[in-house]
Amino acid sequence: MNRLKKLGIRSVTMLTSLALLVPSITVYAAGRDTKLISNVEHTDLKFEDFEYVDMKESDFDAIIADLPDIVDDTSKADEVLEIIIAMEDYYNDLEGNGAIAHIYSDLDADNEEYDEWVQNNSDLSTSVVDKINIAYNLIALSNNSDVLHDRIEDDDEWQDILDYEPMTDEQKEWDSLETELSLKYDAIYNEEITYEIDGVDYTKDELTEAVGSGEIGYMDFLDGYYEITREQNEKLAELYIQLVEVRTNIARSYGYDNYAEYAYDKIYDREYTPEGLKDYKDQVKLYYSPLLEEVYDEYGNYQNEISEMFDVPLTVDEAKEMFESHLADVSDDMLESYTYMVEHNLIDIEQSSTKAPGGYTISISGQYNAPFMYNCASGDFTDFNTLVHEFGHYNEMYYAPYEEWYYGGCNLDLAEIHSQGLELIYDEWADEFYGDYADAMRMYALLNNVYIIVEGCKEDEFQYRVYSDPDNLTVEKLNQLYYEVSEEYGDTDLYDSPFLASMGYGEDDEMLEWVRIPHTFQSPMYYISYSVSMAGVEELRCELEEDRDEGIEKYLQLVAAGTDAEFTATLESVDINSPIENPRFEYYAHNNRLIMGVDDGYRLDGSSQDLDDLDDDDDDDTDADTDDDTDKKDKKNKKNKTDKKNAEKEDEKSSGFALPMTVIIAGCGVLAVILVVVIIVAIVSTSKKKKKADNEEIPKTYTQPTPPPIVNQMPPQMPVEVQNLADIKKEEAAQKETDEDSAGEK
């Protein structure tokens, strides 16, 4: 079995390169025991000097040309080893080449030449991976088998090499078609769809502006808003149906019942199965779905302040300055990796109408060995949030262990802890960053964190059900299924579709917005990692609140461990509970209610012991409870002040049209709820055949064309003023009908 690591759509197959291990850079973080060590030689070139190379399969064929003639000659063992290393070097360069193509394609999303780079690299990768595995099989069955076997310690991996069967032409065609279809998502997603009103064509954004200025009426707004939403839904849903068919064929060709199981195992190499998450998801529904509603209601008290925050422009330089100001407080080593990134132009987080939406971090291996950070900026504070999140990934890649850079894969559940954990650490300086808006931003972050856990499960559940029953799909069935799953997770009220249905637009059992999540199309079955990792961050929160310095120390230990490891084992190695082995969502929900200033009375053992007394030290009971009471009073006082402040602002509110529930994501014209912080990662770390690994043969990795975007994606919502106006109109219509009925009876 050939383990594939497909982190997105762009197939960039990756193999190891046996580079020399350079002297490590040893920098001690101030006040921290854990030091982060750079294990590879990162290039001195700047990104603009990186070159995409039109690699030829004939060059690879030349590497293996003599293998059949010498493979059984034990006197040629050294030459066989040289061929193995040369194959791996070629593959490593191919991986880095694909990453460069991916980045350039996103920097200029409409450039067809860059898309061709991606497609060509993907097709070449498919073929080369197959040929490498065939070569390994040939060596494994030869008199020189020890040359290869000495490099592979895992018995199952070795058996997979012995049993390897070459890819069929059909499998190669399906791989290529999947990449081609996935690339189409970007084009359709960014397509400008308009609606005509009185001879004028309006985009969705222009409709919002027009109804705000009084240029069009609210019913015209709703007409246009719905028609544009429906048209986008139909186009993208049809594309998704094609992708599901192709992926189902791929999964079944490798002996899997469905693509969901294939993705969990071969692409993401997770330690759990979709079925094995039942208890986890049941707890999310039981404890976090109600919590989401509570937090969302509380969030409404800060809605105006957060809306105002979106009106405050933030430049890239300002975001960098804010971020850099506290890097050394976390770790001096992080300041080193940040400086390297900036000085070598390995970051592009500028606003641009030509860039693909979203944000990610990707590793460029081969001759460069450099991570790259990308974001299509929005020009507001979310760019700062994105920078914090993505740098958590960048820093881990920079200091990644040798095995990860050259032999390892990427455990997404661990990777997202590096990013979301850093966000949690940076929450400490909210007062400094946001001033009077600090409390509002804390609530923003709280809702964001809770939503990630619910949304991660919901999106995974939706895709699992699609891939488990992929036959006879229609746009209507997909829309209905998404509504059904959203209802199960208590998430229907956060979408426009139910509101539009109440106004007579569409069906009341369908949801149209699911097509706006690129992961669903480009990184199938990826989303659950956001939920699992955020649950891990909730565990880290406990550590930070109990002892911040110790919590940061454990965070740095997780960074040093890298991503080429098992999720549960890595957390347990730093004495952090695994939410997979022992999900504690009732506990997490309690802690989040405490942050809101609400004591729900929950106790770990049903007694009076406070939940925060995690060490079972009875002596802490009184002090912990007392401290909690004080904290709760402080938080409630803050809330009362905020409520008063909001009430005053509401009284002073002008008649102008506001968008308190919406934000333009990443400056690319994509409408989404303010909770959508463009913080996602497409960690394309090398997923290669390794010496000490669980990997099987030569894995195949796909990177994101548009990074799977918006990790914490909440759907766009109808502007509140439009909702309120519509409700008033509905009440007036209902009252008119009642009056007419009464008059008729008389």
Helices and strands as residue ranges (DSSP letters): E 4-6, E 10-11, E 25-27, E 36-38, G 47-49, H 57-64, H 67-70, G 74-76, H 77-107, H 112-140, H 145-149, H 155-162, H 169-189, E 195-197, E 200-202, H 204-213, H 218-253, H 259-262, I 263-267, G 275-277, H 278-283, I 284-288, H 289-299, G 300-302, H 303-310, H 316-324, H 327-330, H 332-343, E 347-348, E 359-364, E 370-375, H 382-398, H 402-406, H 412-426, G 427-429, H 430-434, G 435-437, H 438-468, H 475-488, G 492-494, H 496-502, G 513-516, H 518-522, H 528-546, H 548-561, H 567-573, H 585-595, H 620-652, E 663-665, E 670-672, E 700-703, H 720-745
